[in-house]
């Protein structure tokens, strides 16, 4: 069913209202070029997004050169900060060589938040994500540091990004039991070429009250149909200057993914829209998804992406997309369905909880 940018959604098990698409700002502050935006382009995109009712804008202290993405965003929303839900992140290094200028621990979290507040020219952050799990910091340290920042009013809501499902669910349960601030959002890579998160992360988010905000819903551009078999060349970390080079080195440019992209293009032709709109609309068919992050570079790309909200994918075409992009089951999920359900329930149908 078509929706509008101002058809706001609740973010997870919270009362925070966010637009059904979030404007990503990873292209802000990296310098104009193959994948960076100019500041004029960034201003035009922010204006377009806000004027049409969008209110959810995503950034991170790591984006841009020396935090330039946050600096740009602070300037671009000046004078209309209050209606905007700004999410930012901490964890990744902002001062290479300093062991405490990265990671999930309290010192880095507090320092990062103070720096983000200064760059964003604001006195509070609407949503603070842990950017990436570091496998080193105790969870009680992370949870209490988050809670302290919320109690101080510097952060309003908290979320997780790129964190194992077992740790995320464990942390949410600890926070609930101890009366600390609970997470309301989960930002993960999710698209037609990355559906492995449907095994554990998305069911966990549904159960634990986390609204999913997918990053790279277009598969870093692979799902737009702009790549061909001629692009299937091995990548090298020595050259990550372009999106194509990044996709090659991260394994997104594969025969299977191009086959999925071909199907997306074919569906788009049937619907009379663009492949990007189909790929984005597909993520919104998952009820656990609250607000995909659109990582656009130009106003024209943003205009196109916003058109995804008007796309209603018919059941037969949705089945085609799901079939071509399906991922193999893994243990224990593969043994918990039929015939195991029959052995568990004695062939009596029992409705699953919504």
Beta strands, then each sheet from edge to edge (+ up, - down):
strand 1: 9-10
strand 2: 17-18
strand 3: 21-24
strand 4: 56-58
strand 5: 85-90
strand 6: 125-130
strand 7: 155-161
strand 8: 183-187
strand 9: 211-212
strand 10: 292-294
sheet 1: 1+ 2-
sheet 2: 9+ 8+ 7+ 6+ 5+ 4+ 3+ 10+
end
